[in-house]
Amino acid sequence: MGLTVHHLGVSQSERIPFLCEELGVEYTLKLYKRAPTLAPDEYKALHPQGTAPVIQDGNVTLAESGACMEYISRKFANGKLFVEPSDPAYADFIYWWHWANGTFQPTVGRVMMARAADMADDHWLVALGQSRLEAALGELNKRLGSHKWLAGEQFSAADVMLMFSLTTMRYWAPYSLDGYPGILGYIERVSRREAYQRAMKKSDPDMELVLGAEAPASIV
């Protein structure tokens, strides 16, 4: 049957086609439109988690970005884009790989939830979320101002993981990247990769890519 990637439009599941294109892994892509904001029932029924991404490989159905990405790389591409412990860049890779979805994505998510709840700008939770976002962006900008990729000189799964949070996620949690030249230069480098361009054209062909400093209007 082969690998099937279930992609919910304008969501973090864009990471999986991006990874597959980078690895040269063959996959079937199934697209799902939101109804009208959340995932449709047919997508929620794919996995008990009910959220994107979801992949299927024979009798295996898997969710969670990191799990899906590691499964695909290890099973179909001999671990490509995952830096091994023997590599001097391993510590940097493992930190940023986990930071991207363990620290940065939840930080952006808190900004999204505060906006959706229509909290006042002076609410302490809004201020806390903004403070943590600025701290995270500052750390990331410093890293990318002195390194081409998160793991150093080699493009890795950490970069595939991070790109959504810096780009498409800003449809849900608009935030500016003005004043962060290291991050903007990094976004440009990633966006020039042929695998990224192919993946985005397949996944969200009608969506305007968010690659600049200013975010689009929120869609929530």
C-alpha positions in Angstrom: 0.0 0.0 0.0 2.9 2.4 0.7 3.0 5.5 2.8 0.0 7.8 3.0 0.2 11.3 4.4 -3.0 12.9 5.6 -2.6 16.7 5.4 -5.1 19.1 7.0 -4.9 22.4 5.2 -3.0 25.3 6.8 -1.6 23.1 9.5 1.6 21.6 10.9 1.1 18.4 8.9 2.8 20.4 6.1 6.0 19.2 7.8 5.5 15.6 6.6 5.3 16.2 2.8 8.3 18.6 3.3 10.2 15.8 5.0 9.2 13.2 2.3 10.3 15.5 -0.5 13.7 16.1 1.2 14.2 12.4 1.7 13.0 11.4 -1.7 10.4 9.1 -0.1 7.4 8.1 -2.2 4.0 8.9 -0.6 0.4 9.4 -1.3 -0.9 12.7 -0.2 -4.5 13.1 0.9 -5.8 16.6 1.5 -8.5 17.7 3.9 -10.2 21.1 4.2 -11.2 22.6 7.5 -14.8 22.6 8.5 -14.8 25.6 8.8 -11.9 26.1 11.2 -11.2 22.7 12.9 -10.4 19.4 11.2 -13.4 17.7 9.6 -14.8 14.6 11.2 -13.2 12.3 8.7 -9.8 13.6 9.7 -10.5 13.3 13.4 -11.5 9.7 12.8 -8.1 8.7 11.5 -6.4 8.6 14.9 -7.6 8.8 18.6 -5.6 12.1 18.9 -7.8 13.6 16.3 -5.2 16.2 15.2 -2.7 16.7 12.4 -0.4 15.2 11.2 -1.5 11.6 10.6 0.4 9.0 8.5 -0.5 5.5 7.5 1.9 2.7 6.5 0.2 -0.6 6.0 -1.5 -1.4 9.4 0.4 1.4 11.2 -1.4 4.7 11.8 0.7 7.3 13.5 0.2 10.8 14.8 2.5 13.5 16.3 5.0 15.5 14.1 8.1 14.1 15.7 6.9 10.5 15.7 5.8 10.7 12.1 9.1 12.3 11.0 11.3 9.9 12.8 9.3 6.9 11.6 9.6 8.0 8.0 13.3 8.8 8.1 14.3 5.7 10.0 12.1 3.3 8.1 12.4 4.6 4.5 15.6 6.7 4.4 18.1 5.0 6.7 17.8 7.9 9.3 18.7 10.7 6.8 18.3 14.2 8.3 18.7 12.8 11.8 22.2 13.6 13.2 23.8 10.7 14.9 25.5 10.7 18.3 28.9 10.2 16.7 28.6 13.5 14.8 30.0 16.6 16.5 26.8 18.5 15.7 24.6 15.9 17.6 24.1 18.0 20.7 23.1 21.0 18.7 20.7 18.9 16.6 19.0 17.1 19.5 18.5 20.4 21.3 17.0 22.3 18.4 15.0 19.3 17.2 13.2 19.2 20.6 13.2 23.0 21.1 11.2 23.5 17.8 8.2 21.6 18.9 8.7 21.3 22.6 9.4 25.0 23.4 8.8 27.3 20.4 5.6 25.8 19.1 3.8 25.8 22.5 5.0 29.4 23.0 3.4 30.4 19.7 0.3 28.4 20.6 -0.2 30.4 23.8 -0.2 33.6 21.7 -2.8 32.0 19.5 -5.0 30.9 22.4 -4.8 34.4 24.0 -5.9 36.0 20.7 -8.7 33.5 20.2 -9.9 34.2 23.8 -9.9 37.9 23.0 -7.8 38.7 26.1 -6.8 42.3 26.6 -3.3 43.2 25.8 -2.6 44.1 29.4 -3.8 40.8 30.8 -0.9 39.1 32.6 -1.2 35.9 30.6 -0.9 37.9 27.3 2.1 39.8 28.7 3.7 36.5 29.8 3.1 34.9 26.5 4.6 37.8 24.6 7.6 37.9 26.9 8.3 34.3 26.3 7.8 34.6 22.6 10.3 37.5 22.4 12.8 35.5 24.5 12.5 32.5 22.2 12.8 34.6 19.0 15.9 36.3 20.5 17.5 33.0 21.2 16.7 31.6 17.7 17.8 34.8 16.0 21.2 34.6 17.7 21.6 31.0 16.6 20.6 31.6 13.0 22.7 34.8 12.8 25.8 32.7 13.3 24.8 29.3 11.8 23.3 28.4 8.4 21.0 25.7 9.9 19.9 24.8 13.4 22.4 21.9 13.6 25.2 24.0 12.1 26.3 23.5 8.5 23.9 20.6 7.8 20.2 20.8 7.0 18.3 18.5 9.3 15.0 17.3 10.5 15.1 20.1 13.1 14.8 22.6 10.3 11.8 20.7 8.8 10.2 20.8 12.2 10.7 24.5 12.8 9.6 26.0 9.5 5.9 25.7 10.0 6.0 27.7 13.3 7.8 30.5 11.7 5.6 30.7 8.6 2.1 29.1 8.2 1.5 29.2 12.0 1.4 32.9 11.7 -2.0 32.6 10.1 -3.2 31.4 13.4 -1.0 33.4 15.7 0.1 36.5 13.9 3.5 37.8 15.2 6.1 40.0 13.6 9.7 39.0 12.8 10.7 42.6 12.3 14.1 43.1 14.0 15.1 39.4 13.6 17.3 39.4 10.5 18.9 36.0 11.4 15.4 34.3 11.3 14.3 36.1 8.2 17.5 35.0 6.4 16.9 31.5 7.5 13.3 31.5 6.3 14.5 32.6 2.9 17.1 29.8 2.7 14.5 27.2 3.6 12.0 28.6 1.2 14.5 28.3 -1.7 14.8 24.6 -1.2 13.2 22.7 -4.0 11.7 20.1 -1.6 10.0 22.8 0.4 8.6 24.4 -2.8 7.3 21.1 -4.1 5.7 20.2 -0.7 3.9 23.5 -0.3 2.5 23.4 -3.8 1.1 19.9 -3.2 -0.1 20.5 0.3 -1.6 24.0 0.2 -1.6 25.1 -3.5 -3.9 28.1 -2.9 -2.3 29.4 0.3 0.0 32.5 0.1 3.2 31.5 1.8 4.2 33.6 4.9 7.8 34.3 4.3 8.2 38.0 5.3 8.6 39.9 8.5 5.0 40.8 8.9 2.3 38.2 9.5 -1.0 38.0 7.6 -4.4 38.8 9.2 -5.4 36.0 11.7 -7.8 33.4 10.4 -9.3 32.7 13.8 
